Amino acid sequence: MDHSKEMVKLAFAALEEKKGEDIQIIDIQGVSVLADYFIIANGNNSNQVQAMADQVQEDLAKAGYQCKQVEGYQSANWILMDYKDIIVHVFCREDRLFYDLERIWRDGKTIVDVKEL
């Protein structure tokens, strides 16, 4: 399994563990050089959003993957974690609806089930 798929599976499981809502995986390999995959999820409040981000970082670090950059952690409205091959977006619900990344990246392939990877 390539690294990006393994990272997606680990991040997805971490977000699920912290009760992340509406976790979406978008394969952007064919439409962008930014990364291979976007993972988008939301939480109900800033504490949950930060806990989700913390769990992703912890689980990926255990597997040997280091986050290149984290943005938005303090405000916890939209936390972006850049792992180079994957980018994890953790939103509060209102900001997720506002920014609507799924619409912006609709040219990517939505992965319906993480087991498809």
N, C-alpha and C positions, 0 to 999 in steps of 0.2 A: 504494500500500500504506500502511495506517495505521502510525503509529509503533510501537504495541505489537507488531504482527506482525513488523515489521522487527527490533525489539529481541529478540523471542523467537528468531528465526532466527539472529541474531548470537550470542546467549548459548548457544544449542544447539550451534552450530558450535565455540564456544570450549570448551565442556565436552567435546565429542567430541575436540577437539584434544589435551586433557590426559588423555584416556582415562577420562573420567567413565563410571561404570557406571549402567545402568538409568535413563537420562535420560527423565523423564516431563514432559509438558506438560499442564497442566489449565487449561481455559478456565473461569474463575470469574465471567465477566461477568454471568451470569444469577443468581448466588447470593450475590454479595458486592460491596460498593463499595470494598473494599480495593485491588483491582487488576483488570486484565483477565485476566492469566495468572499462574499459578504455574509455575515450572520447578523440578523436584526431581531431584537427582542425588547420587551418592555416590562417594567415593574410598576407597582402601584404607588410607590412613594420613594423619596430619595434614599432612605435607608435600605430598601430592598434593591434599588438600582445599584448602589455601592456594593451591597453584599453579592449581587450577581457578578459584578465586575471582579470583585475580590476572588470569588470562586473560580472564575475563568482563569485568572492569572495564576492562582495557586495550582490548579490542576494541570495547566499547560507547563508551568515551571517544573512540576514533578516529572513530566515527560521530557524535560530538557529543552522546552521552547521558551525563549525569552521575548517579552514584549518590547518592541522597538520604541514605541511611544504611546503615552496615554494622554488623552485630552478630556477635559470636562469633569474630572473626578470630583472636585470640590463642590461644584454646583449640582452635580448628579441629575441634570435635566437630560443630558445626552453625553454618555461616556463613550469615547471612541478608543479602541485598543488596536493598535497596528502591529500585527505579527508578520508583516511583509507578505506572506502567502495568503493569509486570511486577515480580514478586518472585521472586528466585532463591534457592533453598535448596540449599546444598551440605553434605552430611553425611558423617561417617564411617559405615561400614556399620551398626555396632551401634546408633548413635543414630537412624539412619533407620528401622530396624526397630522401635525402641522408640516413637518419636513417630508413626510411620505416618500421615503427612499425607495420603497418597492415600486412606486410609479416612475420615479426618475430612472431606475435601473431595470425597467421592464424588458429591455432587450436581452437581459441576462436570462439564464434558464433557472426557473424556480425548482429547487429540489424538494419534492413532496415528502419524502421519507428519508431520514438520515441513513437508513440501511441501503439506499440506492447508491451510495458512494463507494 
